[in-house]
Amino acid sequence: MQNLILLTIFLTFCSAVFGQINVSSGTIQRFEKFRSKYVDARNIDVWLPDNFSNKKRYAVLYMHDGQMLFDAEATWNKQSWEVDETVGRLVKEGKIKDVIVVGVWNNGEYRHSEYFPQKSLEFLPPETRDYIIKNSLKGKPQSDNYLKFLVEELKPFIDNKFSTRRDRKNTFIAGSSMGGLISIYALCEYPDIFGGTAGISTHLPMVLDVKTPNPESVPPSFRAYLEKNLPRANTRKVYFDYGDQTLDQYYPPLQKKIDELIQSKGWRAKNWTTCFFAGEDHSEKAWAKRFSIPLEFLLSK
C-alpha cells in the first residue's frame, strides 16, 4: 500500500519540461505556455492526422496529461499512450471519424487539484472535506476553473485555429486515473459541449492519503455527485474501464457501484460501457494496449 501511495504521488507531481516530441503517425503542433485567466499556463500539443486538410472538418478529442500521450522517449517513465499510432491507424482503417487530438499538459504541482471533481466536495463530511482541500488539493480546489479554461479558452482557440466540427456530437474528452475523474466530471458539468467521455482506470478512491478522516466517505461523494448530475440516460456516450493490478487493484468494487448507479438511471450498452481488463495494471503501457476500444466506442462513424 505504501509503495502504491508513493507511486501515485510521483505520478501526480511529475511534470518535467520535456523537449520536442516525435510521432510515428501524423504531426504535432505545440503551443507553448498557453495562457489562461483561470489556471497556470501550460503546453498544448495538437496531433493532426496524416494528410490533414483545412478543406475537411474534424472531430476533436481533448485529453489530459498531454505530456504522456505521444512519445515514450520524452516521458519520465519511458511509456506513452501511443495516441498517434492508434488514432492514425483507426482513421486509416475507417473505424473512427476524422479527428484531431488536443493533449493538455498537466502542471505537476496542482494536477490533483485541477482533476479532483470539485463539486463532489459538497457531499463530504466537513472534517474530511477540509482535510482534503488543505492536504490533497493544496488549499485550492481548481477543477471548475480548469474546465472553464478548457471550454471558454482552449476550445474556442482550437476551433478557430483548425478546421473542426464544433458541435457537441463531435467533441470528446478522455483521460486516465485522476484524468478519468475530470473527464467524467467535464461531461456532467458541460453536457452541451461534450458528446462523450472516457474514464480509463478512473481513480475512484480519489485520494490515497491514509490520514484522511473518514476515508470511506470519499468514493461515495463522487457517486452522489453523479446521481445528481449525470446527463439524461443515453443522450451522451460514457466509457469506463479498469484493471486489477497495482493501483487498479482498488478499483473493481468501486467501479461496480458506479456501474449499478448508471444502470439504474437507464443507460444502455449503445451509450455506456464499462470494460474490465484482468491482469492489467495502472500504466501508460496498459492504457496504450486498449486505447482503441474507447476510441471506437466514442468516435465510431
C-alpha distance (Angstrom), angle and dihedral (degrees) to the residues before:
residue distance angle dihedral
M1 . . .
Q2 3.81 . .
N3 3.80 91.8 .
L4 3.79 90.7 50.9
I5 3.79 91.0 50.9
L6 3.79 90.9 50.5
L7 3.79 90.1 48.5
T8 3.78 91.4 50.9
I9 3.80 91.9 49.1
F10 3.78 89.9 50.8
L11 3.80 92.5 49.4
T12 3.77 90.5 47.1
F13 3.78 97.7 53.2
C14 3.77 101.8 30.9
S15 3.79 108.3 108.8
A16 3.77 108.9 140.9
V17 3.75 116.9 176.4
F18 3.79 100.8 -107.7
G19 3.78 125.3 -162.3
Q20 3.77 127.4 -116.0
I21 3.79 112.0 -46.4
N22 3.80 129.1 -132.4
V23 3.79 126.1 -138.8
S24 3.79 131.7 -164.4
S25 3.81 94.0 -151.1
G26 3.80 129.5 36.6
T27 3.79 124.2 -13.2
I28 3.80 137.6 -79.2
Q29 3.77 127.1 -132.7
R30 3.79 112.4 -165.8
F31 3.78 124.4 -156.4
E32 3.78 105.1 -163.9
K33 3.78 122.2 -144.7
F34 3.79 94.3 -5.9
R35 3.78 104.8 -157.7
S36 3.78 126.1 -129.5
K37 3.79 135.5 178.5
Y38 3.80 88.7 -144.8
V39 3.83 106.4 46.9
D40 3.79 140.7 11.0
A41 3.80 118.4 -68.7
R42 3.79 115.5 -95.5
N43 3.79 142.4 168.7
I44 3.79 120.2 -87.4
D45 3.82 119.2 -157.4
V46 3.80 115.5 -162.5
W47 3.79 116.1 -164.0
L48 3.79 116.0 -153.5
P49 3.81 121.2 -168.3
D50 3.79 124.0 -120.3
N51 3.79 111.8 -76.2
F52 3.79 92.3 18.9
S53 3.78 108.0 -177.1
N54 3.77 132.9 -171.1
K55 3.79 86.5 -143.9
K56 3.82 89.2 71.1
R57 3.80 130.8 62.1
Y58 3.77 121.3 -128.5
A59 3.78 135.9 -158.9
V60 3.82 114.5 -125.4
L61 3.80 128.7 -131.2
Y62 3.80 115.1 -166.7
M63 3.80 114.8 -156.9
H64 3.80 132.5 -174.3
D65 3.83 128.6 -136.0
G66 3.78 87.0 39.2
Q67 3.80 95.0 -178.7
M68 3.82 89.9 66.6
L69 3.80 99.8 51.9
F70 3.78 111.2 80.1
D71 3.80 120.7 17.3
A72 3.81 122.4 40.4
E73 3.80 91.2 -166.1
A74 3.80 89.5 63.0
T75 3.81 98.0 49.9
W76 3.80 129.8 89.4
N77 3.82 94.2 -117.9
K78 3.82 98.2 34.9
Q79 3.80 90.8 -115.1
S80 3.79 130.6 111.2
W81 3.78 139.7 172.9
E82 3.84 90.5 -111.1
V83 3.79 87.0 -136.3
D84 3.79 93.4 162.3
E85 3.81 93.0 55.3
T86 3.79 96.5 44.8
V87 3.80 99.0 41.8
G88 3.79 91.7 42.4
R89 3.80 91.9 51.5
L90 3.80 94.7 47.3
V91 3.80 92.1 48.6
K92 3.81 91.5 50.7
E93 3.80 90.5 48.2
G94 3.79 90.3 51.6
K95 3.80 92.6 -122.0
I96 3.80 96.2 123.7
K97 3.78 138.4 27.5
D98 3.78 122.0 -87.7
V99 3.79 101.6 -86.4
I100 3.76 143.9 170.1
V101 3.81 122.2 -147.2
V102 3.79 122.6 -137.6
G103 3.80 110.6 -157.5
V104 3.80 110.1 -159.5
W105 3.80 111.3 -161.1
N106 3.78 118.1 -134.3
N107 3.78 115.6 -126.2
G108 3.80 96.7 -132.1
E109 3.78 106.6 -135.8
Y110 3.79 96.6 50.9
R111 3.80 98.2 33.4
H112 3.81 93.3 111.7
S113 3.79 91.0 46.4
E114 3.80 92.5 50.8
Y115 3.81 94.9 45.7
F116 3.82 100.8 41.1
P117 3.86 108.0 100.9
Q118 3.77 99.2 -111.7
K119 3.78 100.5 -158.0
S120 3.80 91.6 54.8
L121 3.81 86.2 71.7
E122 3.81 86.8 74.2
F123 3.81 89.7 68.8
L124 3.82 95.6 55.0
P125 3.81 129.1 94.9
P126 3.83 108.5 -98.6
E127 3.81 94.2 -112.7
T128 3.80 92.1 51.3
R129 3.79 93.3 44.5
D130 3.80 93.2 49.9
Y131 3.79 92.4 48.1
I132 3.81 93.7 50.1
I133 3.80 92.9 47.6
K134 3.79 92.1 49.8
N135 3.79 99.7 41.0
S136 3.81 109.5 22.8
L137 3.80 99.7 29.7
K138 3.82 96.5 37.0
G139 3.78 91.2 -121.6
K140 3.78 92.5 -62.5
P141 3.81 123.2 87.0
Q142 3.79 104.2 -158.9
S143 3.80 109.4 168.6
D144 3.80 94.4 103.7
N145 3.80 90.1 52.7
Y146 3.81 90.5 44.4
L147 3.80 90.0 56.1
K148 3.81 90.7 47.0
F149 3.79 87.1 54.4
L150 3.80 90.9 52.3
V151 3.80 96.4 44.5
E152 3.80 103.9 33.3
E153 3.81 101.3 33.4
L154 3.79 114.4 16.2
K155 3.81 100.1 39.6
P156 3.83 94.2 51.2
F157 3.81 89.1 48.3
I158 3.81 92.5 50.7
D159 3.80 92.6 45.2
N160 3.81 91.5 51.2
K161 3.80 95.4 42.7
F162 3.81 98.0 46.4
S163 3.80 136.4 34.7
T164 3.79 97.9 -102.7
R165 3.77 137.8 160.5
R166 3.78 99.4 -116.6
D167 3.80 101.1 -167.2
R168 3.79 126.8 104.5
K169 3.80 94.3 -106.7
N170 3.79 89.8 62.7
T171 3.81 100.6 40.9
F172 3.80 119.3 87.3
I173 3.79 138.9 170.1
A174 3.81 131.2 -157.0
G175 3.77 143.2 167.5
S176 3.77 145.4 148.6
S177 3.80 134.5 -111.8
M178 3.83 106.3 -14.2
G179 3.79 85.1 -0.4
G180 3.79 86.7 61.4
L181 3.79 90.9 55.0
I182 3.79 93.9 51.0
S183 3.82 90.4 46.3
I184 3.81 92.7 56.0
Y185 3.80 89.8 42.9
A186 3.81 90.7 51.4
L187 3.80 92.0 56.8
C188 3.80 90.9 50.3
E189 3.80 94.4 46.6
Y190 3.80 95.9 42.4
P191 3.81 108.0 26.9
D192 3.80 90.6 153.5
I193 3.81 91.0 58.1
F194 3.82 103.8 41.5
G195 3.77 123.5 51.6
G196 3.78 96.0 -172.9
T197 3.78 143.9 7.4
A198 3.80 139.7 -162.3
G199 3.79 124.8 -152.6
I200 3.80 105.9 -169.2
S201 3.81 114.7 -168.2
T202 3.79 84.8 -13.1
H203 3.81 109.6 -153.2
L204 3.78 96.8 -124.5
P205 3.84 95.2 167.9
M206 3.84 83.3 65.8
V207 3.82 93.0 -164.5
L208 3.80 132.4 31.5
D209 3.79 99.9 -168.5
V210 3.81 103.7 131.7
K211 3.81 90.1 -153.5
T212 3.80 93.4 62.0
P213 3.82 110.0 123.4
N214 3.81 113.1 -119.3
P215 3.83 93.2 1.0
E216 3.80 90.4 178.4
S217 3.82 88.5 68.8
V218 3.80 94.7 61.6
P219 3.85 104.1 75.1
P220 3.84 92.2 45.3
S221 3.80 89.2 55.8
F222 3.80 90.5 67.0
R223 3.79 91.3 46.7
A224 3.81 89.4 50.8
Y225 3.79 88.9 52.2
L226 3.83 91.2 49.8
E227 3.80 91.1 47.7
K228 3.78 88.5 59.3
N229 3.81 101.6 35.1
L230 3.79 112.5 30.8
P231 3.81 110.5 122.3
R232 3.78 117.0 -107.2
A233 3.81 110.9 -70.4
N234 3.80 117.9 -81.0
T235 3.80 95.5 2.3
R236 3.82 93.5 106.8
K237 3.81 136.3 22.0
V238 3.81 120.3 -102.2
Y239 3.80 124.7 -174.9
F240 3.82 127.9 -175.5
D241 3.79 130.5 173.5
Y242 3.78 139.8 169.1
G243 3.79 144.3 175.2
D244 3.78 130.5 -148.8
Q245 3.80 106.6 -125.3
T246 3.83 132.6 89.4
L247 3.81 108.7 -14.4
D248 3.80 91.8 -6.9
Q249 3.81 89.9 66.9
Y250 3.82 88.3 82.4
Y251 3.80 94.6 53.7
P252 3.85 108.6 71.2
P253 3.84 99.0 77.6
L254 3.80 92.2 41.2
Q255 3.80 93.2 47.9
K256 3.80 90.0 49.5
K257 3.80 89.9 59.8
I258 3.80 91.5 48.2
D259 3.80 89.5 50.5
E260 3.79 91.9 50.3
L261 3.80 89.9 52.3
I262 3.80 93.9 49.3
Q263 3.79 92.6 46.1
S264 3.80 91.1 49.4
K265 3.79 88.6 57.9
G266 3.78 91.3 58.3
W267 3.79 102.0 -102.5
R268 3.80 114.2 157.7
A269 3.80 135.6 -158.3
K270 3.79 96.3 -94.9
N271 3.80 91.0 63.3
W272 3.80 105.1 23.7
T273 3.77 132.7 37.8
T274 3.79 136.7 164.3
C275 3.80 118.4 -161.2
F276 3.79 127.0 -161.9
F277 3.80 120.3 -154.3
A278 3.79 110.6 -164.9
G279 3.78 114.7 -147.1
E280 3.81 94.6 16.0
D281 3.78 122.5 126.4
H282 3.79 138.1 -152.6
S283 3.79 103.0 -83.5
E284 3.78 144.8 106.1
K285 3.80 88.4 -110.7
A286 3.80 90.7 59.5
W287 3.81 93.3 44.0
A288 3.80 91.9 49.6
K289 3.81 90.5 55.1
R290 3.80 92.5 59.5
F291 3.80 103.4 26.6
S292 3.79 91.8 108.5
I293 3.81 89.6 67.1
P294 3.83 98.4 63.1
L295 3.80 89.7 38.1
E296 3.78 92.6 57.3
F297 3.80 91.7 42.5
L298 3.82 93.1 53.6
L299 3.79 102.2 31.1
S300 3.79 106.9 32.4
K301 3.79 113.1 138.4
